[in-house]
């Protein structure tokens, strides 16, 4: 029963403690939501211990960190307590020290034929593989559909990755400064070009010229490209360490650590002018 599960009761006390600390300070959920840009629905789910309603644990940890920081609590301690409290959630990454918190099964009936166990294992593996294939096909279909539909013919258009040969007069160079490479081939148009490469799962909300083109969880390995006349604005990046951004061939330095939540990052022509230096050969490098 869920009532006898220690991880369930610990998670319940964790959510109730957050709610109690908030009410003691006289702070409403709407105030926290407006300040942190975290959906009020997710904040309510944290307080009522409905962790199945929340997104993947990597995002929930970022929500808990921002929630605790706004209340003036020790954010890292609260994240650690969340990991312990939610150890029974099968979506939580089980590290070596967390796996010790889960009790091993000791009441398995004896005398089960080995052939029966093997058959169950094979059946389980077949189900997992089938679900993985269906998920992969659905994600690929959605990504291809987005690439084929024009978002806005006057402002931003997501495009598939293209290989365009530079004009004979163009010179392409590559310069490394610290840990951030600058890739610099002059663009053949007057648009701003943004490329997203996901090194880990992350929730991304992106506006292009004032129009929202992404508000979804992007999976590791995703690659998307967008064009804009004026500006790109990241309203939210749920896992800054998992997102690599390139603007007009300029690779931006790492946005933050794993689990770090970012809000209102703007990249426009002013940013490009301040961060791109034209060399005598015409190449662009990061300063």
N, C-alpha and C positions, 0 to 999 in steps of 0.2 A: 504494500500500500504506500502511496505517496506520502501519507501523514507520518509514516515511520521511517522514511528515508532521511538520514541526517543531512545530506546535501540539500534536500528540499527545505527542511526546517531552517538550515543556515541561510539559504537564499532568501527565505521569507523574512527572517530577522534583519538581513542586510537591507532589503527594500524598505522595511518598516523604519529602520534607523535613519535612512536618508530622508524619508518623509517627515519623521519626527524632528530632525535637525532643521529641515526647511520651515516647518510650522513654528518652531521656537523662534526663528528669526523673522517670522511674518512675511516670508517671500512666497509669491505665487508661482505656479508652474509656467504661466504665460510670461512672467518677467524673466525666468531663466531661459525659456525658449527664445524670446526676443533677443536676449543678450548673447546666447551661445549659438543661435541659428539651428538648434536641435529641435526636431519636430516634437510638439507637445505630446503626441501619441506615444513616442518612444519614451519620453520622460515618465508618463503615466505607467507604461509597461514596466519600467525599472522599479517604480515604487510599489506596484502591486505584484512584483515578482513574476510577471508573465514574460520570462525570458525567451519563450518560443515565438513571441510576436516580434521580438527585436531582430535586427539584421545579424549578419555573421559576427562572431565574438570579437574579431579584430576591430569592428566599428563600435560595438557596445562598450569595449574598454575605453575607447576615445570618448564616448558619451559620458561614461561614469567619471572619467578624469575631469572633463569640463564641468560637469554637474558639481562634483566635490570642490573643485577650485572656486567656483562661484559662491559656494556656501562658506568658504574659508576653511575647509577641512584639508587634511593631508591627502592630496589627490593620489599619490603613488600607493599609499597605504590602502586607500579605498579600492583601487584597481586590484591590488593583491588579494584583498578580502573578496572581491567579486570573483576572481579566478578560483579561489578556494570554495566559495559558496556555490558556484555553478559547475563544479567539477563533474557532477552527474549528467551535464548536458553533453550529448554525444558530438556536438559541434565544436566543443572546446578542444584546442590542440593539447594533447596529453604529453607534457614534458615529464622527465624522469621523476622530479620531486612532486609533481601533481598526481602522477599515476599511483604514488604510494598512498594517496588519500583515499583511493577507491578500494573497497574491500574485495578481495578475491572470492570467487564463488566457491563455497565449501560444501554446499548441500546438494551437489549433483548426484542423482541416483546412480548406484553402482550396477554393474552387470549389463550396461547398454551395449549391444553388439557393435563391433568396430565397423562393420559394413554399413550399419544404419547411420553412424556418425559421418562416415565418409560420404554417403549419399546426401546428407543434409549440407555438408560443406560444399559439395559440387553444386547443389541447387542454389545455395546462397551466392556463390561466386557468379553463377549464370545470371541471377537477378541483378547483382551489382553491375556486371558488365553491360547488361541490357539498358539499365537506367543511365549509365554513363554515356552510352551511345546516343540515347534519346536526348539527353541534356546537351551533348556536343552538337547534335544536328540542329536543335532549337536555337542555340546561341549563334551558330553560324548563319542560319536562315535569317535571324533578326538583324545581324550585322550586315549581311548582304542587302537586305531590304532597305536598311538605312542608307547604305551607300548609293542605292539606285534612285532614291527619292530626293528631289531638290528641296532643301530646307527653305531657302529664300533667294530668288534669282537676283534680287537687288542688293543683298548684303552678304550672306554666308552660305556657302555650298559645300557640304561634306563630299570629298572625292576619294576615290580609290587611289592606292599608291601608284604613281606614274613615274616612268623613267623618261625624262626629257633630255635629249642631247643638247649641251650648251652651244651657243653660236661660236664660230671659229675664233672670234676675238676674246671670248671669255676665258679667264684663267682661274682654275680652281686650286686652292691651297688648303692645307690643314695645319693649324697651330695648336699646340698643347700648352696651356697655362695652368699650373697646379694640377688639380684633378678634373678640371672642366675643359673638354676639348671644344674648340670653335670650328665648325665646318662652314666654309664660306664660298658658295658659288652664287653670283649675283642672280636674283630672280628675274625672269623675263617679263614680269608684269609689275603693277603698282599695288598689289594686294599684300596683306599680311598672311603668312602661312604658319599654321600651328600643327605640330605633330605630337600625339600622345602615345607613349609606349608604357604598358603596365608591367612592372616587375613583380607586382603582388596585387591581390584583390583590393579595390578601393571604391568608395562611393564618390562619384563626381557629378557636380552640377555646374555646367558651363554655359555662359551667354556669349553669343557672337554678334557684335554690333547691336546689343540690346535684346537679342532674341535667344531664348533658351533652346539649346540644341541637344544637351545631354542632361538628364537627371536620373541616374541609374547606377547600379553597382556594376563596375567593369571588372572582368576577370583577368587574372595574370596571363600575360601573353597577348592581350588585346593591343591592336595598333589602329589608330584613327587619325585622319588628317582633316583640317578645316581651313577655310579661307575667310578673310574679313577685310572690309575696307578701312575700318577705324580701330577697333579694339576687341580683345578677348578678356572676359572677366570670369574667373573661377569663383562662384558663390560659395562652394564648399568642396573641399577635398578631404575625404574621411580618413585616408591613410597616406600621409604625405610621403612617407618613405617608399611607397609602392608605385609612384607616378613619376615618369621622366618626361620633361617638356622641352620641345625644340621650337624656336621662333625664327623663321626665315634663315634656317641653317645654323642658328646659335643654340647650342645645348645649354640649358639653364642649369645652374648648380642645384644639387639635391635640395628639395623643398623642405625637408624635415625628417625626423626620425619615424620609425615604424609606429603606427597608431596615432601619430600627431594629426589633429584636426585643424585645417586651415580654412579661413573665410576671407572673401573679398580680395583676391589677388587679381590685379589688373595688368595686362600687357598690351600697350598701345604703341602708337608711333613715337610718342615721347620716350617711352621705355626703350624702344629699339634704337632711337637716336643716342640715348645716354649710354647704352650698353654695347653698341657696335662701333668699331673704329675702322675706318677705311685705310688700308695700307697703300703704298705707291703702286702696288701691282693690282689694286682693285679688289682685294679679298677682304672679307669681314671676319673679325676675330673678337672674342670676348675680352674685355679689358682685364 
